[in-house]
Amino acid sequence: MSDSTSAARPWVLAESRWEDVQERSYDLALLPWGATEPHNLHLPYGTDTLEAESVAVEAARLAWEAGGRPLVLPAVPFGVNSTQLGLGPTLHLSPSTQLQILFDLIRSVEAAGIERLVLCNGHGGNDFKPLIREAQGETDVFLCAFDWWRAVDARGFFDRPGDHAGELETSVVLALRPDLVAPRERWGTGDAQPFTVAAFNEGWAWTPRDWPSVTQDTGIGDPAAATAEKGDRFLTACCTRIAAFLVELGRTPPDALYEPFSDEPTTRGTS
């Protein structure tokens, strides 16, 4: 899809020229945020960023076709990876550093006259909720975030999706960049060691996983059943749903995000 002034994709900021953006208005800015970390023995360090950016760009394309006007910002390729440090050149940002980056990008978006900033997260170690809670009180720009792989239920597409470089992620990268995936005979099994403390395994208590203690090949989840076809179907479903969200959000004024109260206050009453 192209406009009359540029062969580039108008929903991608990195491909846009200044003279182009002067003629456009945008509903929202969409920021892909990934990570740089190992993904088993067969996927690249940039997997999370590749996925987040690809999903953001495709969802934005679909949104433009539906009349929306999201603008995809360049992806941030660094995430919270404190427990993967030492696994090769893993690159880590602390949450406090992420917050400062977010503040600066909010100011940039606000100066451009864009009223909404949406974070498309591609890394499980990124937790943007507390960052957005802190930043929202300091700006009139509407802030929200989503994990792209949660847009649809992965269990309808994969036998065992896995947590990290398993069937889901491997299928997605096979669909997006098969040239970056090692031959199958080199794939690790993604076996993961459980905690010795039951509450952590049960999920009602939490601590960050020490990656070298959990997995020998850096994967968590068996990639053996992965195929490009599964990845393509999953990506299509996710991007379609995300695009609909972007269009709806872009058409909803920030002060109209909640259903109005009825004219009469609700009371329990007495008998």
RODO-2510 file (C-alpha; in nm, 4 decimals, decimal comma):
residues 271
     n   res          X          Y          Z
     1     m     0,0000     0,0000     0,0000
     2     s     0,1398     0,3431    -0,0904
     3     d     0,0291     0,7035    -0,1145
     4     s     0,0760     0,9506    -0,3981
     5     t     0,3849     1,1162    -0,2531
     6     s     0,5917     0,8164    -0,1450
     7     a     0,6461     0,4537    -0,2421
     8     a     0,7215     0,3822     0,1238
     9     r     0,4636     0,2450     0,3641
    10     p     0,2992     0,5536     0,5164
    11     w     0,2257     0,3747     0,8445
    12     v     0,6005     0,3216     0,9080
    13     l     0,7790     0,6280     1,0444
    14     a     1,1261     0,5068     0,9461
    15     e     1,0164     0,4970     0,5808
    16     s     0,8407     0,8350     0,5847
    17     r     0,9761     1,1716     0,4764
    18     w     0,9129     1,5038     0,6466
    19     e     0,7152     1,6378     0,3511
    20     d     0,4950     1,3268     0,3698
    21     v     0,4101     1,3497     0,7393
    22     q     0,3118     1,7167     0,7045
    23     e     0,0133     1,6017     0,4995
    24     r    -0,0987     1,3279     0,7381
    25     s    -0,2626     1,3044     1,0762
    26     y    -0,2218     0,9971     1,2925
    27     d    -0,4648     0,8369     1,5351
    28     l    -0,1900     0,6901     1,7492
    29     a     0,1763     0,5956     1,7650
    30     l     0,2547     0,2242     1,7905
    31     l     0,5876     0,1372     1,9534
    32     p     0,7246    -0,2171     1,9163
    33     w     0,9452    -0,3073     2,2139
    34     g     1,1462    -0,6272     2,2088
    35     a     1,4685    -0,7609     2,3574
    36     t     1,8075    -0,9004     2,2612
    37     e     1,8635    -1,2439     2,4166
    38     p     1,9327    -1,6054     2,3142
    39     h     1,6425    -1,8197     2,1931
    40     n     1,7395    -2,1864     2,2234
    41     l     2,0097    -2,2999     1,9782
    42     h     1,8175    -2,2225     1,6604
    43     l     1,6579    -1,8771     1,6781
    44     p     1,8374    -1,5388     1,6621
    45     y     1,9036    -1,3008     1,9492
    46     g     1,6705    -1,0487     1,7876
    47     t     1,3672    -1,2800     1,7855
    48     d     1,1530    -1,0722     2,0218
    49     t     1,2214    -0,7485     1,8338
    50     l     1,1689    -0,9109     1,4948
    51     e     0,8319    -1,0456     1,6061
    52     a     0,7092    -0,7262     1,7729
    53     e     0,8068    -0,5042     1,4822
    54     s     0,6657    -0,7393     1,2186
    55     v     0,3346    -0,7674     1,4022
    56     a     0,3134    -0,3915     1,4563
    57     v     0,3785    -0,3139     1,0903
    58     e     0,1320    -0,5716     0,9586
    59     a    -0,1386    -0,4770     1,2082
    60     a    -0,0907    -0,1114     1,1146
    61     r    -0,1226    -0,1988     0,7454
    62     l    -0,4514    -0,3745     0,8100
    63     a    -0,5683    -0,0824     1,0235
    64     w    -0,4923     0,1637     0,7427
    65     e    -0,6949    -0,0505     0,5040
    66     a    -0,9842    -0,0244     0,7508
    67     g    -0,9549     0,3540     0,7738
    68     g    -0,7344     0,3834     1,0817
    69     r    -0,4165     0,5881     1,0901
    70     p    -0,1620     0,4323     1,3294
    71     l     0,2052     0,5216     1,2914
    72     v     0,4625     0,2522     1,3726
    73     l     0,7698     0,3908     1,5478
    74     p     1,1144     0,2282     1,5211
    75     a     1,1392    -0,0720     1,7511
    76     v     1,3252    -0,0630     2,0814
    77     p     1,5489    -0,3750     2,0701
    78     f     1,6464    -0,3853     2,4401
    79     g     1,4391    -0,5370     2,7192
    80     v     1,4625    -0,6409     3,0830
    81     n     1,7073    -0,9335     3,0792
    82     s     1,8806    -0,9199     3,4179
    83     t     1,8661    -1,2987     3,4674
    84     q     1,9991    -1,3793     3,1194
    85     l     2,3165    -1,1731     3,1508
    86     g     2,6212    -1,3792     3,0641
    87     l     2,4368    -1,5914     2,8071
    88     g     2,6412    -1,4464     2,5257
    89     p     2,5846    -1,0787     2,4395
    90     t     2,2454    -1,0480     2,6068
    91     l     2,1566    -0,6768     2,6304
    92     h     1,9709    -0,5600     2,9413
    93     l     1,7791    -0,2459     3,0340
    94     s     1,6580    -0,1995     3,3879
    95     p     1,2908    -0,1037     3,4310
    96     s     1,3997     0,2383     3,5569
    97     t     1,5923     0,2936     3,2326
    98     q     1,2910     0,1779     3,0331
    99     l     1,0810     0,4332     3,2177
   100     q     1,3157     0,7162     3,1234
   101     i     1,3121     0,6064     2,7598
   102     l     0,9340     0,5910     2,7725
   103     f     0,9132     0,9417     2,9193
   104     d     1,1304     1,0808     2,6389
   105     l     0,9270     0,9062     2,3698
   106     i     0,6028     1,0310     2,5237
   107     r     0,7347     1,3855     2,5009
   108     s     0,8301     1,3253     2,1380
   109     v     0,4876     1,1878     2,0485
   110     e     0,3134     1,4694     2,2341
   111     a     0,5184     1,7330     2,0500
   112     a     0,4107     1,5728     1,7215
   113     g     0,0457     1,6194     1,8153
   114     i    -0,0291     1,2468     1,8539
   115     e    -0,2715     1,1810     2,1395
   116     r    -0,2151     0,8075     2,1980
   117     l     0,0939     0,5909     2,2433
   118     v     0,0484     0,2133     2,2287
   119     l     0,3288    -0,0269     2,3223
   120     c     0,3458    -0,3542     2,1277
   121     n     0,5444    -0,5779     2,3607
   122     g     0,7441    -0,8710     2,2256
   123     h     0,9314    -0,9877     2,5372
   124     g     0,7934    -1,1668     2,8412
   125     g     1,0440    -0,9973     3,0706
   126     n     0,9087    -0,6507     2,9886
   127     d     0,6397    -0,5362     3,2311
   128     f     0,5010    -0,2034     3,1173
   129     k     0,2086    -0,1805     3,3605
   130     p     0,3979    -0,0099     3,6451
   131     l     0,5789     0,2140     3,3955
   132     i     0,2546     0,3276     3,2373
   133     r     0,0955     0,3808     3,5794
   134     e     0,3795     0,6174     3,6690
   135     a     0,4019     0,7918     3,3318
   136     q     0,0273     0,8400     3,2787
   137     g     0,0067     1,0827     3,5680
   138     e     0,2652     1,3052     3,3987
   139     t     0,1164     1,3368     3,0481
   140     d    -0,2072     1,3940     2,8610
   141     v    -0,1011     1,1369     2,6003
   142     f    -0,3115     0,8226     2,6433
   143     l    -0,0876     0,5218     2,7184
   144     c    -0,1542     0,1497     2,6890
   145     a     0,0324    -0,1710     2,6101
   146     f    -0,0337    -0,5237     2,4898
   147     d     0,1640    -0,8464     2,4518
   148     w     0,1160    -0,9287     2,0847
   149     w     0,1167    -1,3092     2,1330
   150     r    -0,1775    -1,2851     2,3748
   151     a    -0,4098    -1,1271     2,1177
   152     v    -0,5566    -1,4706     2,0442
   153     d    -0,5494    -1,8022     2,2300
   154     a    -0,2346    -1,9816     2,1128
   155     r    -0,3789    -2,3186     2,2118
   156     g    -0,5974    -2,3095     1,9027
   157     f    -0,2879    -2,3030     1,6816
   158     f    -0,0189    -2,5037     1,8608
   159     d    -0,0077    -2,8352     2,0441
   160     r     0,2420    -2,7075     2,3034
   161     p     0,3099    -2,3367     2,2490
   162     g     0,6013    -2,3210     2,4935
   163     d     0,7317    -2,0238     2,6850
   164     h     1,0533    -1,9232     2,5087
   165     a     1,1703    -2,0414     2,1642
   166     g     0,9233    -2,3273     2,1738
   167     e     0,6663    -2,4313     1,9157
   168     l     0,4971    -2,0890     1,8996
   169     e     0,8024    -1,8681     1,8624
   170     t     0,9815    -2,1070     1,6324
   171     s     0,6773    -2,1269     1,4046
   172     v     0,6520    -1,7479     1,3962
   173     v     1,0165    -1,6973     1,3013
   174     l     0,9883    -1,9748     1,0412
   175     a     0,7027    -1,7741     0,8891
   176     l     0,8797    -1,4379     0,9093
   177     r     1,2485    -1,5128     0,8514
   178     p     1,3196    -1,8792     0,7809
   179     d     1,6711    -1,7834     0,6739
   180     l     1,7508    -1,6994     1,0375
   181     v     1,6438    -2,0389     1,1753
   182     a     1,9083    -2,3100     1,2154
   183     p     1,8475    -2,6579     1,0623
   184     r     1,6179    -2,8795     1,2674
   185     e     1,8922    -3,1204     1,3670
   186     r     2,0515    -2,8376     1,5648
   187     w     1,7396    -2,7419     1,7644
   188     g     1,7540    -2,7884     2,1397
   189     t     1,4740    -2,9643     2,3244
   190     g     1,3810    -2,6649     2,5416
   191     d     1,3616    -2,8749     2,8583
   192     a     1,3100    -2,6632     3,1698
   193     q     1,3883    -2,7400     3,5320
   194     p     1,1088    -2,6674     3,7829
   195     f     1,1595    -2,4779     4,1064
   196     t     1,2201    -2,6727     4,4254
   197     v     0,9723    -2,4431     4,6057
   198     a     0,6156    -2,5470     4,5250
   199     a     0,4566    -2,2004     4,5357
   200     f     0,6723    -2,0776     4,2479
   201     n     0,5672    -2,3723     4,0315
   202     e     0,2021    -2,3204     4,1263
   203     g     0,2161    -1,9569     4,0181
   204     w     0,0793    -1,7830     4,3242
   205     a     0,4273    -1,6745     4,4324
   206     w     0,6757    -1,5297     4,1864
   207     t     1,0474    -1,4715     4,1456
   208     p     1,2407    -1,4100     3,8250
   209     r     1,3854    -1,7265     3,6770
   210     d     1,7624    -1,7671     3,6824
   211     w     1,8030    -1,8708     3,3210
   212     p     2,1217    -2,0838     3,3480
   213     s     1,9596    -2,2816     3,6323
   214     v     1,6380    -2,3405     3,4366
   215     t     1,7525    -2,4422     3,0892
   216     q     2,0688    -2,5764     2,9269
   217     d     1,9893    -2,4590     2,5719
   218     t     1,8237    -2,1257     2,6754
   219     g     1,4857    -2,2456     2,5428
   220     i     1,1761    -2,3218     2,7484
   221     g     0,9360    -2,5281     2,5423
   222     d     0,9840    -2,7985     2,2788
   223     p     1,0056    -2,6508     1,9257
   224     a     0,9897    -2,9901     1,7484
   225     a     0,6338    -2,9483     1,6139
   226     a     0,6905    -2,5964     1,4785
   227     t     0,6070    -2,5159     1,1155
   228     a     0,5948    -2,1993     0,9090
   229     e     0,2294    -2,2712     0,8275
   230     k     0,1339    -2,2677     1,1968
   231     g     0,3267    -1,9454     1,2446
   232     d     0,1589    -1,7785     0,9486
   233     r    -0,1903    -1,8700     1,0693
   234     f    -0,1160    -1,7461     1,4193
   235     l     0,0361    -1,4213     1,2956
   236     t    -0,2614    -1,3568     1,0691
   237     a    -0,5055    -1,4084     1,3545
   238     c    -0,3065    -1,1869     1,5939
   239     c    -0,2517    -0,9065     1,3441
   240     t    -0,6171    -0,9062     1,2414
   241     r    -0,7362    -0,8704     1,5996
   242     i    -0,4719    -0,6112     1,6878
   243     a    -0,5615    -0,4078     1,3781
   244     a    -0,9258    -0,3984     1,4859
   245     f    -0,8159    -0,2795     1,8302
   246     l    -0,6016    -0,0029     1,6775
   247     v    -0,8886     0,1193     1,4620
   248     e    -1,1341     0,1173     1,7527
   249     l    -0,8908     0,2898     1,9875
   250     g    -0,8008     0,5504     1,7272
   251     r    -1,1667     0,6387     1,6787
   252     t    -1,2429     0,6591     2,0516
   253     p    -1,1716     0,9959     2,2152
   254     p    -0,9537     0,9581     2,5256
   255     d    -1,2361     1,1057     2,7363
   256     a    -1,4857     0,8501     2,6030
   257     l    -1,3179     0,5260     2,7054
   258     y    -1,5815     0,4342     2,9629
   259     e    -1,9535     0,3815     2,9447
   260     p    -2,1365     0,6814     3,0950
   261     f    -2,3136     0,6544     3,4266
   262     s    -2,6898     0,6350     3,4254
   263     d    -2,8796     0,9502     3,5189
   264     e    -2,9718     0,8085     3,8567
   265     p    -2,7094     0,6924     4,1059
   266     t    -2,7184     0,3222     4,1826
   267     t    -2,8159     0,2327     4,5393
   268     r    -2,8716    -0,0978     4,7126
   269     g    -3,1820     0,0269     4,8852
   270     t    -3,3365    -0,1142     5,2016
   271     s    -3,6306    -0,3411     5,2668
***
